[in-house]
Amino acid sequence: MTPSTQNIINQILAIPKGKVSSYRDIALKAGIQNGARQTVRVLHSMSEKFNLPWYRVIRSDGSIALADEGKALQITLLRNEGVEVSEDGKIDLEKFGW
């Protein structure tokens, strides 16, 4: 595993319950400029292996990137942690951002 990948994993694991972060902000906190896609790849390939709270990572505009069943699951998991999610899948980053 590369240091960049480990840094991304560490940042995802650090997101507190009831908070969200964006793909871009995770990458920036991991020290990777323009690394949003790298964050996506880590989430896609390593969420299960490292028990990552994948549902706490959203787009930088506050929207959920997933569609259909994945989006519904993500909304449910976030709401279970107290995150307010609008019917169209938007989250107020001022209130719930980490």
Secondary structure, DSSP 8 states (H G I E B T S, - for coil): --HHHHHHHHHHHHS-TT-BEEHHHHHHHTT-TT-HHHHHHHHHHHTTTTT--GGGEE-TTSB----HHHHHHHHHHHHHTT--B-TTSBB-HHHHB-
